[in-house]
Amino acid sequence: MLRWVVPALCVIALAALPLTGNDVLVQYGIDALLFATLAQAWNILGGFTGYVSFGNSSFYGLGTYGTAIAMAQLHWPFGVGLALGAFLAVACAVLFGIPILRLRGHYFAIATLGLSATLAAIIANLNISGKNIGLILPLTRADNAFYEEALILLIAATATVAWIAKSRFGTALLAIREDEDAALVMGINTTRYKIAALALSAFFTSIAGGIHAYWITFVDPAGSFDLTLNVRMIIMAMFGGPGTVYGPLIGAFTLSAVYDVLASSISTAAALLFGIVIVLAVIFMPRGLWDLARGFRQDGVRYFLQNIRANRL
């Protein structure tokens, strides 16, 4: 019962937040919900499949520019813009996923890193995207509507991850993560499964980018394809617990709150925080807060000692 009651209560509490009438809290909520979606989307490929991708910022950028071009240049409605951004991102994931998903380890990470830089350079030289200047979207003040859209998107992404965790598709992804060669021997078409995971990750990432673009009403290549955005979603997923359903949500909400508090007081401390967090997380809880709660309950302090020993410190 708790597996269903607790998430339902959390959703109800989040849905009721705009009723407080606090505009600052609603704006923080939008930002936190979108980052939680990004962490959850990265979790599909990085957590379940074991492929550390630095290319999700590419899909985020395509989502923002798909929405921006549709609304600012073509004068299409917001929903059509989201669909266009999602189509571009999924098409890019399939097109580039076929060659780069044959790579493994740091070779794959470097390839995805180059994809973000390449797309940013292309967008910065297209007239329809406003080149380096960017695009201004129609102004809107509907923060509550954006909050509801971000919450619905996060619920959809989490429901998808929950399905993956219990499905045959998810079992295949876990097999690839543990031993891809063994998965191949077992008859699993690893390339097809990896492309499907990348496409799902790209879809949710691009929708989050489109919502954010219309919310702030401005996009430019530097902000839309920002690599630090990809780093933040990775750290949030790793901090909460990669390969779990609720771990990325815990990591995203926790680190978003801490980051915003530090950014409002000491801007440099906010950036420094993520470097410290990833080092401590890898050493003391490499599987995130979700695994920490289970491991510390069973083994106590020995849980930390085992992780330190495993890292040869």
Secondary structure, DSSP 8 states (H G I E B T S, - for coil): -HHHHHHHHHHHHHHHGGGG--HHHHHHHHHHHHHHHHHHHHIIIIITT----S-HHHHHHHHHHHHHIIIIIS---HHHHHHHHHHHHHHHHHHHHHHHTT--HHHHHHHHHHHHHHHHHHHTT-TTTTTTT-EE------HHHHHHHHHHHHHHHHHHHHHHHHSHHHHHHHHHHH-HHHHHHTT--HHHHHHHHHHHHHHHHHHHHHHHHHHHTEE-HHHHT-HHHHHHHHHHHHHH-TTSSSHHHHHHHHHHHHHHHHHHH-HHHHHHHHHHHHHHHHHH-TTHHHHHHHHHHHHTTHHHHHHHHHTT-
